[in-house]
Amino acid sequence: MDRPVVFKDTAKVPMNRHHIFVKKQTSDLNIVVPFLGVEISISMDRPTEIGGELLVGFLIQHSSTLEAIDCRMVRKLACGLVLIACGLILLKKTDGGVVLIFRTNYSDVNVGITYVGTAVAKGAVCLDGSPPAYHLDKGFGAGRNKWLVHHEGGGWCSNMSTCLSRKDTRLGSSKKMEKLLPFIGILSSQRKFNPDFYNWNRVLVRYCDGASFTGDVEEVDPDTNLHFRGSRVFVAVMEELLAKGMKTAQDALLTGCSAGGLTVTLHCDQFRALLPRATKVKCVTDAAYFVNVKDISGARHIETYYNDVVKTHGSANNLPPSCTSKRKPGLCFFQQNMAKLVETPLFVVNSAYDSWQIPNVLAPDTADPDGRWHDCKFNLTKCSTDQLKTIQDFRLMFLDALKELGSSSSRGIFIDSCYEHDQITVQETWLSDDSPALDGTKLAKAVGDWYNDKYPFQKIDDCSYPCKNCPSFKHTL
């Protein structure tokens, strides 16, 4: 790892590398990420809500000695945007605001943003009416005519209030999006970190509609200025990529995580139809196998929530008819109902202990008004025996729902037992020394071999928590 560099004047911090710095080492810790334009205060010993993103605090022992801190525990939970991806942070207790700078080793390039200006005239806009956007790192060598299109995640908004709260953030406006992003995991341009796709044209599509690119409401309320046009955004972005060379692609892979993973499942066959028959097309959905189960209060919170998302965004007419002809549109957001209907080869990546589903599907705040689950759902080592039993039961329900995927040889499956959400765009879980492995195969190799028709990978970890093949930091969010 690179040695930390000390800057006493933060204005002199270089902006063209993947630097972060740490300051204000008091009861709270400020982490500053210059290349994202982000400064976040996190508590040392409790989860902290910052701008809608949950960041988990971690313990730093105050001393005058150099400390090594595992920074993999500190990430934005929104998939596709890893706040800190590194090995260790080296921190030193200092006076006078001295800051320590380090560079990550996983990405050697920041990829700039591209706005789809032509989309505005088509009404294909983000929640606030701004143009959609993406980041493109062009392919090279043998990958020059191959395309990987990744959809980032970031949850959903289910009513006017929650959509208004997103409208002025990067999840609702391209005006608020980071101009430069590092590409790591399946987006990395380094062969050692991404052996099968490193030299492809790699695209990160920014998420700004709040409904996995399914909405389409023509009317815009002048009081809110909310635009529900996600379905149009998907088409507009794809049209621009086709014009930039994807229309003659030899290979194409549509990927996504969380809400972006749901985007993949809902649009996989549509993506296939946009490309020539001669193009090899497959899809990978990560951290998006959301299951329709009751929460700890006995209510079907997540089903109600998805019904509200579909109603608010006018999504029903843009969901695959193969699903909506058989069930209520909101139920098509559940992959146990939708994934089996996808005709294009599909690879499902998920944890049986999904660290978004346990806090938000199994134990949402509405089902836990006394906060009895608060500590447990953010750190499994703090769960009681009864809570762990409930979580183990959730795993069994998840695995039962997974059976709906079917047994087609075109399906890929990688289900581990780590407390994780988003694995293909996190280098530690995609491909690193301590990445989770199933039958000795790490995720990057499993997906690569499946795409290249070397091996029809379908593995489910039979380990129940805690599992030795998970990195130690995977007990917490």
C-alpha positions as CSV (number, residue, x, y, z in Angstrom):
1,M,0.0,0.0,0.0
2,D,1.1,3.6,-0.6
3,R,2.6,5.4,2.3
4,P,0.4,8.2,3.7
5,V,1.3,11.7,2.7
6,V,0.8,14.5,5.3
7,F,-0.7,17.8,4.2
8,K,-1.2,20.7,6.7
9,D,-3.0,22.8,4.1
10,T,-6.0,20.9,2.7
11,A,-6.2,23.3,-0.2
12,K,-3.1,21.6,-1.6
13,V,-4.6,18.2,-1.6
14,P,-4.2,16.7,-5.1
15,M,-7.6,16.1,-6.8
16,N,-6.5,13.7,-9.6
17,R,-5.8,10.6,-7.6
18,H,-7.9,8.5,-5.2
19,H,-7.0,10.3,-2.0
20,I,-9.0,10.7,1.1
21,F,-8.0,12.4,4.3
22,V,-9.0,12.1,7.9
23,K,-9.3,15.1,10.3
24,K,-10.9,16.2,13.6
25,Q,-9.9,13.2,15.6
26,T,-12.1,13.9,18.5
27,S,-15.3,12.1,19.6
28,D,-16.3,12.1,16.0
29,L,-14.2,11.5,12.9
30,N,-14.4,13.4,9.6
31,I,-13.6,11.6,6.5
32,V,-13.0,13.8,3.4
33,V,-13.0,12.4,-0.1
34,P,-11.8,15.2,-2.3
35,F,-12.3,13.6,-5.7
36,L,-16.0,12.9,-4.8
37,G,-16.4,16.4,-3.2
38,V,-17.7,14.7,0.0
39,E,-17.0,15.3,3.6
40,I,-18.7,13.0,6.1
41,S,-18.8,13.0,9.8
42,I,-19.2,9.6,11.4
43,S,-19.5,8.6,15.0
44,M,-16.9,6.3,16.5
45,D,-19.3,3.9,18.0
46,R,-22.7,4.1,16.4
47,P,-24.4,4.2,13.0
48,T,-24.8,7.7,11.7
49,E,-27.3,8.9,9.1
50,I,-25.7,11.3,6.6
51,G,-27.7,12.5,3.6
52,G,-29.8,9.4,3.4
53,E,-26.7,7.1,3.3
54,L,-26.0,5.0,6.4
55,L,-22.4,4.9,7.4
56,V,-21.2,2.6,10.1
57,G,-18.9,4.0,12.6
58,F,-15.8,2.1,13.6
59,L,-13.6,2.2,16.7
60,I,-10.4,4.1,16.7
61,Q,-8.2,3.9,19.8
62,H,-6.8,7.3,20.6
63,S,-3.1,7.1,21.1
64,S,0.1,8.8,20.0
65,T,1.1,5.7,18.0
66,L,0.3,4.9,14.4
67,E,-2.9,2.9,14.0
68,A,-4.0,0.5,11.3
69,I,-7.7,0.6,10.6
70,D,-9.6,-1.7,8.2
71,C,-11.3,0.9,6.1
72,R,-13.4,-1.7,4.2
73,M,-15.9,-1.3,7.0
74,V,-16.6,2.2,6.0
75,R,-18.6,2.5,2.7
76,K,-21.6,4.1,1.3
77,L,-24.2,1.4,1.2
78,A,-25.6,2.6,-2.1
79,C,-24.2,0.2,-4.6
80,G,-21.9,1.2,-7.4
81,L,-20.4,4.0,-5.3
82,V,-17.8,2.7,-3.0
83,L,-16.7,5.5,-0.7
84,I,-13.5,3.9,0.5
85,A,-12.0,0.9,-1.1
86,C,-8.5,0.1,0.2
87,G,-6.5,-2.2,2.3
88,L,-5.7,-0.3,5.5
89,I,-5.8,3.3,6.5
90,L,-2.8,4.4,8.5
91,L,-3.9,7.0,11.0
92,K,-1.8,9.0,13.5
93,K,-3.1,11.2,16.3
94,T,-2.1,14.7,15.4
95,D,-2.5,18.3,16.5
96,G,-3.3,21.4,14.5
97,G,-5.5,19.7,11.9
98,V,-2.8,17.7,10.2
99,V,-4.4,15.3,7.7
100,L,-3.1,12.0,6.4
101,I,-3.5,11.2,2.8
102,F,-3.4,7.8,1.1
103,R,-4.2,6.4,-2.3
104,T,-6.2,3.3,-3.0
105,N,-4.5,0.5,-5.0
106,Y,-7.6,-0.8,-6.7
107,S,-8.2,1.8,-9.3
108,D,-5.7,3.9,-11.3
109,V,-8.1,6.1,-13.1
110,N,-11.0,8.4,-12.3
111,V,-13.7,8.2,-15.0
112,G,-15.4,11.4,-16.0
113,I,-19.2,11.9,-16.3
114,T,-21.1,12.3,-19.6
115,Y,-24.5,13.9,-19.7
116,V,-27.1,12.7,-22.2
117,G,-28.2,16.2,-23.2
118,T,-30.3,15.0,-26.1
119,A,-32.5,13.1,-23.7
120,V,-34.2,16.2,-22.2
121,A,-36.1,16.9,-25.4
122,K,-37.5,13.4,-25.2
123,G,-38.6,13.9,-21.6
124,A,-36.0,11.3,-20.5
125,V,-34.9,13.1,-17.3
126,C,-34.0,12.6,-13.7
127,L,-36.4,13.3,-10.9
128,D,-35.6,17.0,-11.0
129,G,-35.7,17.3,-14.8
130,S,-32.0,17.2,-15.3
131,P,-30.4,15.0,-18.0
132,P,-29.4,11.5,-17.3
133,A,-25.7,10.6,-17.1
134,Y,-23.1,7.9,-17.2
135,H,-19.4,7.3,-17.0
136,L,-17.6,5.5,-19.8
137,D,-14.1,4.0,-19.7
138,K,-13.3,3.0,-23.3
139,G,-12.2,-0.5,-24.1
140,F,-8.8,-1.4,-25.6
141,G,-7.0,-4.2,-27.3
142,A,-9.1,-7.3,-27.7
143,G,-11.9,-5.7,-25.6
144,R,-12.4,-2.7,-27.9
145,N,-15.6,-4.1,-29.3
146,K,-17.0,-5.5,-26.1
147,W,-19.3,-3.7,-23.7
148,L,-20.2,-4.0,-20.0
149,V,-23.0,-1.7,-18.9
150,H,-23.5,-1.4,-15.1
151,H,-26.4,0.1,-13.3
152,E,-25.7,1.6,-9.9
153,G,-28.1,1.1,-7.0
154,G,-29.5,3.4,-4.4
155,G,-33.0,2.3,-3.3
156,W,-36.3,3.7,-4.4
157,C,-38.7,6.4,-3.5
158,S,-42.3,5.4,-2.9
159,N,-44.3,8.6,-2.5
160,M,-44.0,12.4,-3.1
161,S,-42.3,13.0,0.2
162,T,-39.5,10.5,-0.3
163,C,-39.1,11.4,-3.9
164,L,-38.8,15.1,-3.0
165,S,-36.1,14.2,-0.5
166,R,-34.1,12.5,-3.4
167,K,-34.7,15.2,-5.9
168,D,-31.8,17.4,-4.8
169,T,-29.3,14.6,-4.3
170,R,-27.2,12.5,-6.7
171,L,-30.0,9.9,-6.7
172,G,-32.4,12.4,-8.2
173,S,-30.4,15.0,-10.1
174,S,-27.4,14.8,-12.4
175,K,-26.5,18.3,-11.1
176,K,-25.6,16.7,-7.8
177,M,-23.6,13.7,-9.2
178,E,-19.9,13.3,-8.7
179,K,-18.0,14.4,-11.8
180,L,-15.3,11.7,-11.4
181,L,-15.7,8.1,-10.1
182,P,-13.2,5.3,-9.6
183,F,-13.9,2.1,-11.4
184,I,-13.2,-1.0,-9.3
185,G,-14.4,-4.6,-9.1
186,I,-16.1,-5.6,-12.3
187,L,-15.5,-2.1,-13.7
188,S,-11.7,-2.1,-13.0
189,S,-9.3,-1.6,-15.9
190,Q,-6.6,-3.6,-14.3
191,R,-6.3,-7.2,-15.4
192,K,-5.2,-8.5,-11.9
193,F,-8.4,-7.1,-10.4
194,N,-10.8,-7.9,-13.2
195,P,-9.3,-10.5,-15.5
196,D,-12.2,-11.1,-17.8
197,F,-13.6,-7.6,-18.4
198,Y,-10.8,-5.2,-17.7
199,N,-10.3,-4.2,-21.3
200,W,-14.0,-3.9,-22.3
201,N,-15.8,-0.7,-22.8
202,R,-17.1,-0.3,-19.2
203,V,-20.0,2.0,-18.4
204,L,-21.5,3.0,-15.1
205,V,-25.1,4.3,-15.6
206,R,-26.1,6.8,-12.9
207,Y,-29.3,6.1,-11.0
208,C,-31.6,9.1,-10.7
209,D,-35.2,8.1,-11.2
210,G,-36.0,6.2,-7.9
211,A,-37.8,3.3,-9.5
212,S,-35.2,1.1,-11.3
213,F,-35.9,2.9,-14.6
214,T,-39.5,1.8,-14.8
215,G,-41.6,5.0,-14.4
216,D,-43.3,7.0,-17.0
217,V,-45.7,9.7,-16.0
218,E,-46.3,12.5,-18.5
219,E,-47.7,15.1,-16.2
220,V,-45.3,17.1,-14.0
221,D,-46.8,18.7,-10.9
222,P,-45.6,22.3,-10.9
223,D,-45.6,22.4,-7.1
224,T,-43.0,19.5,-6.8
225,N,-41.4,19.6,-10.3
226,L,-41.0,15.8,-9.9
227,H,-40.4,13.9,-13.1
228,F,-41.2,10.2,-13.1
229,R,-39.5,9.2,-16.4
230,G,-37.2,6.3,-15.6
231,S,-38.3,4.1,-18.4
232,R,-37.5,6.8,-20.9
233,V,-34.1,7.4,-19.3
234,F,-33.1,3.7,-19.8
235,V,-33.9,3.9,-23.5
236,A,-32.2,7.3,-24.0
237,V,-28.9,6.1,-22.3
238,M,-28.9,2.9,-24.3
239,E,-29.5,4.8,-27.6
240,E,-26.5,7.0,-26.9
241,L,-24.3,4.0,-26.1
242,L,-25.5,2.2,-29.2
243,A,-24.5,5.3,-31.2
244,K,-21.1,5.3,-29.6
245,G,-20.3,1.8,-30.9
246,M,-22.3,-0.6,-28.8
247,K,-24.5,-1.3,-31.8
248,T,-21.7,-3.4,-33.3
249,A,-20.6,-5.1,-30.1
250,Q,-19.2,-8.5,-30.3
251,D,-20.1,-9.1,-26.6
252,A,-22.3,-7.3,-24.2
253,L,-22.9,-7.8,-20.5
254,L,-25.6,-5.9,-18.5
255,T,-24.9,-5.7,-14.8
256,G,-26.3,-3.9,-11.8
257,C,-26.4,-3.9,-8.0
258,S,-29.3,-3.6,-5.6
259,A,-31.9,-1.3,-7.3
260,G,-29.6,-1.4,-10.3
261,G,-29.7,-5.2,-10.1
262,L,-33.4,-5.0,-10.3
263,T,-33.0,-2.7,-13.3
264,V,-31.0,-5.5,-14.9
265,T,-33.7,-8.2,-14.3
266,L,-36.5,-6.0,-15.5
267,H,-34.6,-4.8,-18.6
268,C,-32.4,-7.7,-19.5
269,D,-34.5,-9.0,-22.4
270,Q,-35.1,-5.4,-23.6
271,F,-31.3,-4.9,-23.6
272,R,-30.9,-8.2,-25.6
273,A,-33.4,-6.9,-28.2
274,L,-31.5,-3.7,-28.8
275,L,-28.4,-5.6,-30.0
276,P,-27.7,-7.6,-33.1
277,R,-28.5,-11.3,-33.0
278,A,-24.8,-12.1,-33.5
279,T,-23.9,-10.2,-30.3
280,K,-23.4,-12.5,-27.3
281,V,-25.5,-11.0,-24.5
282,K,-25.8,-11.9,-20.9
283,C,-26.9,-10.2,-17.6
284,V,-25.7,-10.2,-14.0
285,T,-27.9,-9.1,-11.2
286,D,-26.2,-8.5,-7.8
287,A,-27.7,-7.9,-4.4
288,A,-31.2,-7.7,-5.9
289,Y,-32.9,-11.0,-5.1
290,F,-35.4,-9.3,-2.8
291,V,-37.8,-11.7,-1.2
292,N,-41.4,-11.1,-0.2
293,V,-41.4,-12.2,3.4
294,K,-43.1,-10.9,6.5
295,D,-41.1,-8.5,8.8
296,I,-40.6,-9.1,12.5
297,S,-44.0,-7.6,13.3
298,G,-45.8,-9.9,10.9
299,A,-46.5,-7.3,8.2
300,R,-45.5,-7.5,4.6
301,H,-43.7,-4.2,4.7
302,I,-41.6,-4.7,1.5
303,E,-44.6,-5.7,-0.6
304,T,-46.5,-2.6,0.4
305,Y,-43.5,-0.5,-0.3
306,Y,-43.0,-1.9,-3.8
307,N,-46.7,-1.4,-4.5
308,D,-46.3,2.2,-3.6
309,V,-43.2,2.6,-5.8
310,V,-45.0,1.3,-8.8
311,K,-48.1,3.4,-8.2
312,T,-46.1,6.6,-7.6
313,H,-44.0,6.2,-10.7
314,G,-46.6,4.8,-13.1
315,S,-44.4,1.8,-13.6
316,A,-47.1,-0.9,-14.3
317,N,-47.1,-0.4,-18.1
318,N,-43.3,-0.6,-18.3
319,L,-42.9,-3.8,-16.5
320,P,-42.5,-7.1,-18.5
321,P,-46.0,-8.3,-19.5
322,S,-44.8,-11.9,-18.9
323,C,-45.0,-10.9,-15.2
324,T,-47.8,-8.4,-15.0
325,S,-50.2,-10.7,-16.9
326,K,-50.0,-13.1,-14.0
327,R,-49.7,-10.9,-10.8
328,K,-50.0,-7.4,-9.5
329,P,-47.3,-5.1,-10.9
330,G,-45.7,-4.5,-7.5
331,L,-45.0,-8.2,-7.1
332,C,-42.8,-8.0,-10.3
333,F,-40.2,-6.2,-8.3
334,F,-39.5,-9.4,-6.5
335,Q,-37.0,-11.5,-8.4
336,Q,-38.6,-14.7,-7.1
337,N,-41.5,-13.7,-9.4
338,M,-39.5,-12.1,-12.2
339,A,-36.1,-13.7,-12.7
340,K,-37.4,-17.0,-13.9
341,L,-39.2,-15.2,-16.8
342,V,-36.0,-13.7,-18.2
343,E,-35.1,-15.4,-21.4
344,T,-31.6,-14.0,-21.7
345,P,-28.9,-15.8,-19.7
346,L,-28.9,-14.4,-16.2
347,F,-26.4,-14.7,-13.3
348,V,-27.7,-14.1,-9.8
349,V,-25.2,-12.9,-7.1
350,N,-26.5,-12.4,-3.6
351,S,-25.8,-13.1,0.1
352,A,-28.2,-15.3,2.0
353,Y,-27.7,-12.8,4.8
354,D,-28.2,-9.7,2.6
355,S,-27.2,-6.7,4.7
356,W,-29.8,-4.5,3.1
357,Q,-32.7,-6.9,3.4
358,I,-32.2,-7.8,7.0
359,P,-32.4,-4.1,8.2
360,N,-35.1,-3.1,5.6
361,V,-37.1,-6.2,4.8
362,L,-36.9,-8.3,7.9
363,A,-36.5,-5.6,10.6
364,P,-37.4,-2.2,9.2
365,D,-37.8,0.6,11.7
366,T,-41.6,0.6,11.3
367,A,-41.6,-2.9,12.7
368,D,-39.2,-2.1,15.5
369,P,-40.4,1.1,17.2
370,D,-38.5,0.3,20.4
371,G,-35.2,-0.1,18.6
372,R,-34.7,-3.6,19.9
373,W,-33.1,-4.7,16.6
374,H,-31.1,-1.6,16.1
375,D,-27.7,-2.8,17.1
376,C,-28.2,-6.4,15.9
377,K,-29.2,-5.5,12.3
378,F,-26.1,-3.4,11.8
379,N,-23.7,-5.8,13.5
380,L,-24.6,-9.5,13.7
381,T,-22.1,-10.0,16.6
382,K,-24.5,-8.0,18.7
383,C,-27.6,-10.1,18.0
384,S,-29.2,-12.1,20.8
385,T,-29.8,-15.8,20.5
386,D,-33.5,-15.2,19.5
387,Q,-32.5,-12.6,16.9
388,L,-30.0,-14.9,15.3
389,K,-32.6,-17.6,15.1
390,T,-34.9,-15.1,13.3
391,I,-32.1,-14.2,10.9
392,Q,-31.3,-17.9,10.3
393,D,-35.0,-18.4,9.5
394,F,-34.8,-15.5,7.0
395,R,-31.9,-17.2,5.3
396,L,-34.0,-20.3,4.9
397,M,-36.8,-18.3,3.4
398,F,-34.4,-16.6,1.0
399,L,-33.1,-19.9,-0.2
400,D,-36.6,-21.2,-0.6
401,A,-37.5,-18.2,-2.8
402,L,-34.3,-18.8,-4.8
403,K,-35.8,-22.1,-6.0
404,E,-38.1,-20.0,-8.1
405,L,-35.1,-19.1,-10.3
406,G,-35.3,-22.6,-11.9
407,S,-32.6,-24.9,-13.0
408,S,-31.8,-23.8,-16.5
409,S,-28.2,-24.3,-17.5
410,S,-28.1,-20.7,-18.7
411,R,-28.5,-19.5,-15.2
412,G,-25.5,-18.6,-13.0
413,I,-25.8,-18.6,-9.2
414,F,-23.3,-17.4,-6.6
415,I,-25.0,-17.2,-3.1
416,D,-22.6,-16.8,-0.2
417,S,-23.3,-16.4,3.5
418,C,-21.4,-13.1,4.2
419,Y,-23.2,-10.1,5.7
420,E,-22.9,-8.1,2.5
421,H,-24.9,-6.1,-0.1
422,D,-23.2,-5.4,-3.4
423,Q,-20.3,-7.6,-4.3
424,I,-19.4,-7.2,-8.0
425,T,-18.4,-3.5,-7.6
426,V,-16.5,-4.0,-4.3
427,Q,-13.0,-5.2,-4.9
428,E,-12.8,-7.1,-1.7
429,T,-15.6,-9.4,-2.6
430,W,-15.1,-9.4,-6.4
431,L,-11.5,-10.4,-6.4
432,S,-8.9,-10.0,-3.7
433,D,-6.9,-12.2,-1.4
434,D,-9.7,-12.7,1.1
435,S,-12.7,-12.7,-1.3
436,P,-15.4,-15.2,-0.4
437,A,-15.1,-18.4,-2.5
438,L,-17.6,-21.2,-3.2
439,D,-16.0,-24.5,-3.8
440,G,-12.7,-22.7,-4.1
441,T,-14.0,-20.3,-6.8
442,K,-14.1,-16.6,-6.2
443,L,-16.8,-14.4,-7.6
444,A,-14.8,-12.9,-10.5
445,K,-13.8,-16.3,-11.8
446,A,-17.3,-17.7,-11.4
447,V,-18.9,-14.8,-13.4
448,G,-16.1,-14.8,-16.0
449,D,-16.2,-18.6,-16.6
450,W,-20.0,-18.4,-16.9
451,Y,-20.0,-15.6,-19.4
452,N,-17.3,-17.3,-21.5
453,D,-19.2,-20.6,-21.4
454,K,-16.4,-22.4,-19.6
455,Y,-18.4,-23.5,-16.6
456,P,-22.1,-23.2,-15.8
457,F,-21.5,-22.0,-12.2
458,Q,-24.4,-22.6,-9.8
459,K,-23.3,-22.7,-6.2
460,I,-25.0,-21.9,-2.9
461,D,-23.0,-21.7,0.3
462,D,-24.4,-24.3,2.8
463,C,-22.8,-22.5,5.7
464,S,-25.0,-20.7,8.2
465,Y,-23.7,-17.7,10.1
466,P,-20.9,-17.3,11.2
467,C,-18.9,-18.6,8.2
468,K,-15.1,-18.9,8.1
469,N,-14.9,-18.2,4.4
470,C,-16.2,-14.6,5.0
471,P,-13.7,-11.8,5.8
472,S,-14.0,-10.8,9.4
473,F,-15.4,-7.4,8.5
474,K,-18.5,-9.0,6.9
475,H,-20.3,-9.2,10.2
476,T,-21.2,-5.5,10.0
477,L,-22.6,-3.2,7.4
